[in-house]
């Protein structure tokens, strides 16, 4: 059985038990958990030593699932998702059906539809949305390669994906856009 497939199976097993995984996202290495489970999300906050008022990103494998987690999606979102080639995280108003401690105090949620094969297969196999946040203690630099992840982080997760641990690349965090109206948005991070 391939490393890829083993990692997906083990990750899904951990996610179903509301554990935390360390995995290569479509951008940088991330901490992940079930985006619907409050205690799992709380554990990610604790590992990162991050205030709960600062939300995380949610990864989905298909744009068709977006409406289940966001009420009234502004039309510009679909255009952006289709047209932007690089990983794009969009901050949506009116989040719903997610762990309450994942939704920002203003009711928004950051969601990225992934194109990366590993992430898509992981989310498909799990059958639900997964949290994604950089694999670092809050305030420290985000690790782009596995060897840069602190031992503190590695020791706190329930499973660290092996796939891509030895890959060195020039990946970077996603572009983040905040929707401000039906056809308006602000670039938060490019």
Secondary structure as UniProt FT lines:
FT   HELIX           3..16
FT   TURN            17..18
FT   STRAND          21..24
FT   STRAND          29..32
FT   TURN            35..36
FT   HELIX           38..48
FT   TURN            52..53
FT   STRAND          57..60
FT   HELIX           63..65
FT   HELIX           66..69
FT   HELIX           75..83
FT   STRAND          88..92
FT   HELIX           100..102
FT   TURN            105..106
FT   STRAND          109..113
FT   HELIX           117..126
FT   STRAND          130..134
FT   TURN            138..139
FT   HELIX           146..148
FT   HELIX           151..156
FT   STRAND          159..160
FT   TURN            163..166
FT   STRAND          175..179
FT   STRAND          185..189
//
